[in-house]
């Protein structure tokens, strides 16, 4: 883990960031898909559209 990741905790996020489920860009994992990705939605529930 990077030092930046260790310093930033969920409690440190603003209420708006918590509600949106967004994390600071420093916490992004390389190769991870974003929740709003269509492919992820289809994997979770193929009947949505």
PDB file of N, H, CA, C and O in Angstrom:
ATOM      1  N   UNK A   1       0.844  -1.194   0.000  1.00  0.00           N
ATOM      2  CA  UNK A   1       0.000   0.000   0.000  1.00  0.00           C
ATOM      3  C   UNK A   1       0.879   1.243   0.000  1.00  0.00           C
ATOM      4  O   UNK A   1       1.962   1.273   0.584  1.00  0.00           O
ATOM      5  N   UNK A   2       0.379   2.248  -0.665  1.00  0.00           N
ATOM      6  H   UNK A   2      -0.501   2.224  -1.140  1.00  0.00           H
ATOM      7  CA  UNK A   2       1.136   3.489  -0.696  1.00  0.00           C
ATOM      8  C   UNK A   2       0.876   4.288   0.573  1.00  0.00           C
ATOM      9  O   UNK A   2      -0.115   4.066   1.270  1.00  0.00           O
ATOM     10  N   UNK A   3       1.765   5.208   0.860  1.00  0.00           N
ATOM     11  H   UNK A   3       2.569   5.388   0.294  1.00  0.00           H
ATOM     12  CA  UNK A   3       1.615   6.063   2.034  1.00  0.00           C
ATOM     13  C   UNK A   3       0.356   6.911   1.919  1.00  0.00           C
ATOM     14  O   UNK A   3      -0.309   7.186   2.918  1.00  0.00           O
ATOM     15  N   UNK A   4       0.034   7.321   0.706  1.00  0.00           N
ATOM     16  H   UNK A   4       0.574   7.097  -0.106  1.00  0.00           H
ATOM     17  CA  UNK A   4      -1.169   8.132   0.490  1.00  0.00           C
ATOM     18  C   UNK A   4      -2.405   7.340   0.892  1.00  0.00           C
ATOM     19  O   UNK A   4      -3.286   7.871   1.568  1.00  0.00           O
ATOM     20  N   UNK A   5      -2.480   6.081   0.485  1.00  0.00           N
ATOM     21  H   UNK A   5      -1.764   5.649  -0.064  1.00  0.00           H
ATOM     22  CA  UNK A   5      -3.637   5.242   0.805  1.00  0.00           C
ATOM     23  C   UNK A   5      -3.794   5.085   2.312  1.00  0.00           C
ATOM     24  O   UNK A   5      -4.907   5.150   2.832  1.00  0.00           O
ATOM     25  N   UNK A   6      -2.696   4.880   3.006  1.00  0.00           N
ATOM     26  H   UNK A   6      -1.791   4.827   2.584  1.00  0.00           H
ATOM     27  CA  UNK A   6      -2.752   4.683   4.445  1.00  0.00           C
ATOM     28  C   UNK A   6      -3.207   5.940   5.175  1.00  0.00           C
ATOM     29  O   UNK A   6      -3.831   5.842   6.232  1.00  0.00           O
ATOM     30  N   UNK A   7      -2.911   7.115   4.635  1.00  0.00           N
ATOM     31  H   UNK A   7      -2.405   7.195   3.777  1.00  0.00           H
ATOM     32  CA  UNK A   7      -3.279   8.363   5.295  1.00  0.00           C
ATOM     33  C   UNK A   7      -4.743   8.720   5.078  1.00  0.00           C
ATOM     34  O   UNK A   7      -5.346   9.368   5.933  1.00  0.00           O
ATOM     35  N   UNK A   8      -5.320   8.318   3.970  1.00  0.00           N
ATOM     36  H   UNK A   8      -4.830   7.791   3.276  1.00  0.00           H
ATOM     37  CA  UNK A   8      -6.705   8.669   3.655  1.00  0.00           C
ATOM     38  C   UNK A   8      -7.608   7.519   4.069  1.00  0.00           C
ATOM     39  O   UNK A   8      -7.456   6.398   3.581  1.00  0.00           O
ATOM     40  N   UNK A   9      -8.540   7.790   4.960  1.00  0.00           N
ATOM     41  H   UNK A   9      -8.663   8.700   5.356  1.00  0.00           H
ATOM     42  CA  UNK A   9      -9.471   6.770   5.429  1.00  0.00           C
ATOM     43  C   UNK A   9     -10.891   7.198   5.070  1.00  0.00           C
ATOM     44  O   UNK A   9     -11.141   8.360   4.750  1.00  0.00           O
ATOM     45  N   UNK A  10     -11.811   6.245   5.129  1.00  0.00           N
ATOM     46  H   UNK A  10     -11.608   5.301   5.389  1.00  0.00           H
ATOM     47  CA  UNK A  10     -13.208   6.531   4.799  1.00  0.00           C
ATOM     48  C   UNK A  10     -13.743   7.686   5.635  1.00  0.00           C
ATOM     49  O   UNK A  10     -14.488   8.527   5.132  1.00  0.00           O
ATOM     50  N   UNK A  11     -13.369   7.729   6.899  1.00  0.00           N
ATOM     51  H   UNK A  11     -12.764   7.046   7.308  1.00  0.00           H
ATOM     52  CA  UNK A  11     -13.854   8.788   7.790  1.00  0.00           C
ATOM     53  C   UNK A  11     -13.392  10.169   7.349  1.00  0.00           C
ATOM     54  O   UNK A  11     -14.023  11.173   7.681  1.00  0.00           O
ATOM     55  N   UNK A  12     -12.294  10.222   6.602  1.00  0.00           N
ATOM     56  H   UNK A  12     -11.782   9.407   6.332  1.00  0.00           H
ATOM     57  CA  UNK A  12     -11.748  11.501   6.162  1.00  0.00           C
ATOM     58  C   UNK A  12     -12.456  12.056   4.933  1.00  0.00           C
ATOM     59  O   UNK A  12     -12.246  13.214   4.573  1.00  0.00           O
ATOM     60  N   UNK A  13     -13.291  11.248   4.283  1.00  0.00           N
ATOM     61  H   UNK A  13     -13.462  10.307   4.575  1.00  0.00           H
ATOM     62  CA  UNK A  13     -13.993  11.719   3.095  1.00  0.00           C
ATOM     63  C   UNK A  13     -15.118  12.657   3.503  1.00  0.00           C
ATOM     64  O   UNK A  13     -15.636  12.573   4.617  1.00  0.00           O
ATOM     65  N   UNK A  14     -15.492  13.548   2.598  1.00  0.00           N
ATOM     66  H   UNK A  14     -15.071  13.616   1.693  1.00  0.00           H
ATOM     67  CA  UNK A  14     -16.597  14.450   2.881  1.00  0.00           C
ATOM     68  C   UNK A  14     -17.906  13.665   2.829  1.00  0.00           C
ATOM     69  O   UNK A  14     -17.955  12.599   2.215  1.00  0.00           O
ATOM     70  N   UNK A  15     -18.967  14.171   3.460  1.00  0.00           N
ATOM     71  H   UNK A  15     -18.927  15.037   3.959  1.00  0.00           H
ATOM     72  CA  UNK A  15     -20.264  13.482   3.407  1.00  0.00           C
ATOM     73  C   UNK A  15     -20.744  13.246   1.976  1.00  0.00           C
ATOM     74  O   UNK A  15     -21.339  12.210   1.683  1.00  0.00           O
ATOM     75  N   UNK A  16     -20.487  14.203   1.088  1.00  0.00           N
ATOM     76  H   UNK A  16     -20.003  15.045   1.326  1.00  0.00           H
ATOM     77  CA  UNK A  16     -20.908  14.043  -0.304  1.00  0.00           C
ATOM     78  C   UNK A  16     -20.172  12.879  -0.961  1.00  0.00           C
ATOM     79  O   UNK A  16     -20.769  12.108  -1.712  1.00  0.00           O
ATOM     80  N   UNK A  17     -18.888  12.753  -0.681  1.00  0.00           N
ATOM     81  H   UNK A  17     -18.403  13.379  -0.071  1.00  0.00           H
ATOM     82  CA  UNK A  17     -18.102  11.652  -1.248  1.00  0.00           C
ATOM     83  C   UNK A  17     -18.591  10.309  -0.719  1.00  0.00           C
ATOM     84  O   UNK A  17     -18.640   9.326  -1.458  1.00  0.00           O
ATOM     85  N   UNK A  18     -18.954  10.270   0.565  1.00  0.00           N
ATOM     86  H   UNK A  18     -18.914  11.068   1.165  1.00  0.00           H
ATOM     87  CA  UNK A  18     -19.462   9.027   1.142  1.00  0.00           C
ATOM     88  C   UNK A  18     -20.785   8.635   0.489  1.00  0.00           C
ATOM     89  O   UNK A  18     -20.988   7.469   0.151  1.00  0.00           O
ATOM     90  N   UNK A  19     -21.683   9.600   0.309  1.00  0.00           N
ATOM     91  H   UNK A  19     -21.518  10.547   0.583  1.00  0.00           H
ATOM     92  CA  UNK A  19     -22.985   9.306  -0.283  1.00  0.00           C
ATOM     93  C   UNK A  19     -22.857   8.824  -1.720  1.00  0.00           C
ATOM     94  O   UNK A  19     -23.570   7.914  -2.141  1.00  0.00           O
ATOM     95  N   UNK A  20     -21.941   9.439  -2.477  1.00  0.00           N
ATOM     96  H   UNK A  20     -21.362  10.179  -2.135  1.00  0.00           H
ATOM     97  CA  UNK A  20     -21.757   9.045  -3.873  1.00  0.00           C
ATOM     98  C   UNK A  20     -20.931   7.776  -3.982  1.00  0.00           C
ATOM     99  O   UNK A  20     -20.884   7.151  -5.041  1.00  0.00           O
ATOM    100  N   UNK A  21     -20.287   7.397  -2.903  1.00  0.00           N
ATOM    101  H   UNK A  21     -20.325   7.904  -2.043  1.00  0.00           H
ATOM    102  CA  UNK A  21     -19.428   6.225  -2.942  1.00  0.00           C
ATOM    103  C   UNK A  21     -18.148   6.470  -3.701  1.00  0.00           C
ATOM    104  O   UNK A  21     -17.528   5.529  -4.195  1.00  0.00           O
ATOM    105  N   UNK A  22     -17.744   7.724  -3.803  1.00  0.00           N
ATOM    106  H   UNK A  22     -18.248   8.489  -3.402  1.00  0.00           H
ATOM    107  CA  UNK A  22     -16.535   8.062  -4.540  1.00  0.00           C
ATOM    108  C   UNK A  22     -15.349   8.149  -3.598  1.00  0.00           C
ATOM    109  O   UNK A  22     -15.481   8.568  -2.448  1.00  0.00           O
ATOM    110  N   UNK A  23     -14.208   7.754  -4.092  1.00  0.00           N
ATOM    111  H   UNK A  23     -14.101   7.413  -5.026  1.00  0.00           H
ATOM    112  CA  UNK A  23     -12.971   7.856  -3.330  1.00  0.00           C
ATOM    113  C   UNK A  23     -12.045   8.819  -4.050  1.00  0.00           C
ATOM    114  O   UNK A  23     -12.151   8.987  -5.265  1.00  0.00           O
ATOM    115  N   UNK A  24     -11.148   9.447  -3.326  1.00  0.00           N
ATOM    116  H   UNK A  24     -11.062   9.311  -2.340  1.00  0.00           H
ATOM    117  CA  UNK A  24     -10.164  10.310  -3.993  1.00  0.00           C
ATOM    118  C   UNK A  24      -9.403   9.527  -5.051  1.00  0.00           C
ATOM    119  O   UNK A  24      -9.221   8.316  -4.923  1.00  0.00           O
ATOM    120  N   UNK A  25      -8.961  10.209  -6.088  1.00  0.00           N
ATOM    121  H   UNK A  25      -9.109  11.193  -6.193  1.00  0.00           H
ATOM    122  CA  UNK A  25      -8.293   9.539  -7.202  1.00  0.00           C
ATOM    123  C   UNK A  25      -7.069   8.758  -6.748  1.00  0.00           C
ATOM    124  O   UNK A  25      -6.680   7.801  -7.419  1.00  0.00           O
ATOM    125  N   UNK A  26      -6.456   9.127  -5.648  1.00  0.00           N
ATOM    126  H   UNK A  26      -6.772   9.904  -5.104  1.00  0.00           H
ATOM    127  CA  UNK A  26      -5.281   8.407  -5.155  1.00  0.00           C
ATOM    128  C   UNK A  26      -5.623   6.983  -4.737  1.00  0.00           C
ATOM    129  O   UNK A  26      -4.741   6.127  -4.669  1.00  0.00           O
ATOM    130  N   UNK A  27      -6.897   6.725  -4.456  1.00  0.00           N
ATOM    131  H   UNK A  27      -7.614   7.420  -4.511  1.00  0.00           H
ATOM    132  CA  UNK A  27      -7.293   5.402  -3.980  1.00  0.00           C
ATOM    133  C   UNK A  27      -7.711   4.471  -5.117  1.00  0.00           C
ATOM    134  O   UNK A  27      -8.019   3.306  -4.867  1.00  0.00           O
ATOM    135  N   UNK A  28      -7.730   4.950  -6.339  1.00  0.00           N
ATOM    136  H   UNK A  28      -7.480   5.897  -6.543  1.00  0.00           H
ATOM    137  CA  UNK A  28      -8.154   4.100  -7.441  1.00  0.00           C
ATOM    138  C   UNK A  28      -7.183   2.945  -7.635  1.00  0.00           C
ATOM    139  O   UNK A  28      -5.967   3.114  -7.547  1.00  0.00           O
ATOM    140  N   UNK A  29      -7.735   1.782  -7.898  1.00  0.00           N
ATOM    141  H   UNK A  29      -8.723   1.645  -7.970  1.00  0.00           H
ATOM    142  CA  UNK A  29      -6.920   0.591  -8.119  1.00  0.00           C
ATOM    143  C   UNK A  29      -6.713   0.419  -9.614  1.00  0.00           C
ATOM    144  O   UNK A  29      -7.688   0.403 -10.366  1.00  0.00           O
ATOM    145  N   UNK A  30      -5.477   0.292 -10.065  1.00  0.00           N
ATOM    146  H   UNK A  30      -4.686   0.305  -9.454  1.00  0.00           H
ATOM    147  CA  UNK A  30      -5.233   0.113 -11.498  1.00  0.00           C
ATOM    148  C   UNK A  30      -5.942  -1.133 -12.016  1.00  0.00           C
ATOM    149  O   UNK A  30      -5.841  -2.208 -11.423  1.00  0.00           O
ATOM    150  N   UNK A  31      -6.660  -0.981 -13.125  1.00  0.00           N
ATOM    151  H   UNK A  31      -6.742  -0.109 -13.607  1.00  0.00           H
ATOM    152  CA  UNK A  31      -7.350  -2.111 -13.736  1.00  0.00           C
ATOM    153  C   UNK A  31      -8.755  -2.338 -13.209  1.00  0.00           C
ATOM    154  O   UNK A  31      -9.491  -3.152 -13.767  1.00  0.00           O
ATOM    155  N   UNK A  32      -9.146  -1.645 -12.154  1.00  0.00           N
ATOM    156  H   UNK A  32      -8.548  -0.985 -11.701  1.00  0.00           H
ATOM    157  CA  UNK A  32     -10.485  -1.837 -11.610  1.00  0.00           C
ATOM    158  C   UNK A  32     -11.504  -1.082 -12.450  1.00  0.00           C
ATOM    159  O   UNK A  32     -11.230   0.007 -12.955  1.00  0.00           O
ATOM    160  N   UNK A  33     -12.691  -1.681 -12.593  1.00  0.00           N
ATOM    161  H   UNK A  33     -12.913  -2.566 -12.184  1.00  0.00           H
ATOM    162  CA  UNK A  33     -13.740  -1.025 -13.365  1.00  0.00           C
ATOM    163  C   UNK A  33     -14.558  -0.134 -12.448  1.00  0.00           C
ATOM    164  O   UNK A  33     -14.678  -0.399 -11.252  1.00  0.00           O
ATOM    165  N   UNK A  34     -15.111   0.913 -13.010  1.00  0.00           N
ATOM    166  H   UNK A  34     -15.013   1.129 -13.982  1.00  0.00           H
ATOM    167  CA  UNK A  34     -15.945   1.825 -12.241  1.00  0.00           C
ATOM    168  C   UNK A  34     -17.343   1.205 -12.086  1.00  0.00           C
ATOM    169  O   UNK A  34     -17.811   0.510 -12.987  1.00  0.00           O
ATOM    170  N   UNK A  35     -18.017   1.454 -10.942  1.00  0.00           N
ATOM    171  H   UNK A  35     -17.638   2.018 -10.209  1.00  0.00           H
ATOM    172  CA  UNK A  35     -19.340   0.865 -10.702  1.00  0.00           C
ATOM    173  C   UNK A  35     -20.370   1.225 -11.766  1.00  0.00           C
ATOM    174  O   UNK A  35     -21.282   0.442 -12.034  1.00  0.00           O
ATOM    175  N   UNK A  36     -20.235   2.403 -12.375  1.00  0.00           N
ATOM    176  H   UNK A  36     -19.494   3.039 -12.158  1.00  0.00           H
ATOM    177  CA  UNK A  36     -21.215   2.813 -13.378  1.00  0.00           C
ATOM    178  C   UNK A  36     -20.973   2.163 -14.737  1.00  0.00           C
ATOM    179  O   UNK A  36     -21.672   2.466 -15.704  1.00  0.00           O
ATOM    180  N   UNK A  37     -19.997   1.282 -14.815  1.00  0.00           N
ATOM    181  H   UNK A  37     -19.429   1.036 -14.030  1.00  0.00           H
ATOM    182  CA  UNK A  37     -19.689   0.591 -16.066  1.00  0.00           C
ATOM    183  C   UNK A  37     -20.851  -0.314 -16.467  1.00  0.00           C
ATOM    184  O   UNK A  37     -21.394  -1.035 -15.631  1.00  0.00           O
ATOM    185  N   UNK A  38     -21.232  -0.279 -17.743  1.00  0.00           N
ATOM    186  H   UNK A  38     -20.791   0.307 -18.422  1.00  0.00           H
ATOM    187  CA  UNK A  38     -22.332  -1.099 -18.252  1.00  0.00           C
ATOM    188  C   UNK A  38     -22.010  -2.578 -18.071  1.00  0.00           C
ATOM    189  O   UNK A  38     -22.887  -3.360 -17.704  1.00  0.00           O
ATOM    190  N   UNK A  39     -20.766  -2.971 -18.323  1.00  0.00           N
ATOM    191  H   UNK A  39     -20.053  -2.336 -18.622  1.00  0.00           H
ATOM    192  CA  UNK A  39     -20.377  -4.372 -18.189  1.00  0.00           C
ATOM    193  C   UNK A  39     -20.583  -4.868 -16.761  1.00  0.00           C
ATOM    194  O   UNK A  39     -21.032  -5.995 -16.552  1.00  0.00           O
ATOM    195  N   UNK A  40     -20.257  -4.029 -15.780  1.00  0.00           N
ATOM    196  H   UNK A  40     -19.892  -3.113 -15.949  1.00  0.00           H
ATOM    197  CA  UNK A  40     -20.430  -4.427 -14.387  1.00  0.00           C
ATOM    198  C   UNK A  40     -21.904  -4.590 -14.077  1.00  0.00           C
ATOM    199  O   UNK A  40     -22.282  -5.548 -13.403  1.00  0.00           O
ATOM    200  N   UNK A  41     -22.749  -3.681 -14.550  1.00  0.00           N
ATOM    201  H   UNK A  41     -22.441  -2.903 -15.097  1.00  0.00           H
ATOM    202  CA  UNK A  41     -24.184  -3.792 -14.309  1.00  0.00           C
ATOM    203  C   UNK A  41     -24.737  -5.085 -14.904  1.00  0.00           C
ATOM    204  O   UNK A  41     -25.547  -5.755 -14.264  1.00  0.00           O
ATOM    205  N   UNK A  42     -24.321  -5.439 -16.093  1.00  0.00           N
ATOM    206  H   UNK A  42     -23.663  -4.894 -16.613  1.00  0.00           H
ATOM    207  CA  UNK A  42     -24.817  -6.658 -16.731  1.00  0.00           C
ATOM    208  C   UNK A  42     -24.377  -7.900 -15.972  1.00  0.00           C
ATOM    209  O   UNK A  42     -25.126  -8.874 -15.894  1.00  0.00           O
ATOM    210  N   UNK A  43     -23.168  -7.879 -15.408  1.00  0.00           N
ATOM    211  H   UNK A  43     -22.559  -7.088 -15.471  1.00  0.00           H
ATOM    212  CA  UNK A  43     -22.701  -9.026 -14.629  1.00  0.00           C
ATOM    213  C   UNK A  43     -23.517  -9.180 -13.347  1.00  0.00           C
ATOM    214  O   UNK A  43     -23.825 -10.300 -12.940  1.00  0.00           O
ATOM    215  N   UNK A  44     -23.863  -8.077 -12.718  1.00  0.00           N
ATOM    216  H   UNK A  44     -23.613  -7.167 -13.049  1.00  0.00           H
ATOM    217  CA  UNK A  44     -24.618  -8.122 -11.473  1.00  0.00           C
ATOM    218  C   UNK A  44     -26.057  -8.555 -11.735  1.00  0.00           C
ATOM    219  O   UNK A  44     -26.581  -9.422 -11.036  1.00  0.00           O
ATOM    220  N   UNK A  45     -26.690  -7.965 -12.723  1.00  0.00           N
ATOM    221  H   UNK A  45     -26.265  -7.260 -13.291  1.00  0.00           H
ATOM    222  CA  UNK A  45     -28.074  -8.292 -13.048  1.00  0.00           C
ATOM    223  C   UNK A  45     -28.262  -8.204 -14.554  1.00  0.00           C
ATOM    224  O   UNK A  45     -28.436  -7.106 -15.083  1.00  0.00           O
ATOM    225  N   UNK A  46     -28.230  -9.336 -15.262  1.00  0.00           N
ATOM    226  H   UNK A  46     -28.089 -10.228 -14.833  1.00  0.00           H
ATOM    227  CA  UNK A  46     -28.342  -9.322 -16.722  1.00  0.00           C
ATOM    228  C   UNK A  46     -29.708  -8.858 -17.232  1.00  0.00           C
ATOM    229  O   UNK A  46     -29.859  -8.596 -18.426  1.00  0.00           O
ATOM    230  N   UNK A  47     -30.701  -8.752 -16.353  1.00  0.00           N
ATOM    231  H   UNK A  47     -30.579  -8.964 -15.383  1.00  0.00           H
ATOM    232  CA  UNK A  47     -32.043  -8.343 -16.777  1.00  0.00           C
ATOM    233  C   UNK A  47     -32.263  -6.837 -16.752  1.00  0.00           C
ATOM    234  O   UNK A  47     -33.329  -6.372 -17.155  1.00  0.00           O
ATOM    235  N   UNK A  48     -31.289  -6.065 -16.293  1.00  0.00           N
ATOM    236  H   UNK A  48     -30.423  -6.442 -15.966  1.00  0.00           H
ATOM    237  CA  UNK A  48     -31.437  -4.607 -16.279  1.00  0.00           C
ATOM    238  C   UNK A  48     -31.107  -4.029 -17.638  1.00  0.00           C
ATOM    239  O   UNK A  48     -30.156  -4.462 -18.288  1.00  0.00           O
ATOM    240  N   UNK A  49     -31.857  -3.092 -18.053  1.00  0.00           N
ATOM    241  H   UNK A  49     -32.630  -2.740 -17.525  1.00  0.00           H
ATOM    242  CA  UNK A  49     -31.663  -2.339 -19.302  1.00  0.00           C
ATOM    243  C   UNK A  49     -32.922  -1.565 -19.568  1.00  0.00           C
ATOM    244  O   UNK A  49     -33.007  -0.849 -20.566  1.00  0.00           O
TER     245      UNK A  49
END
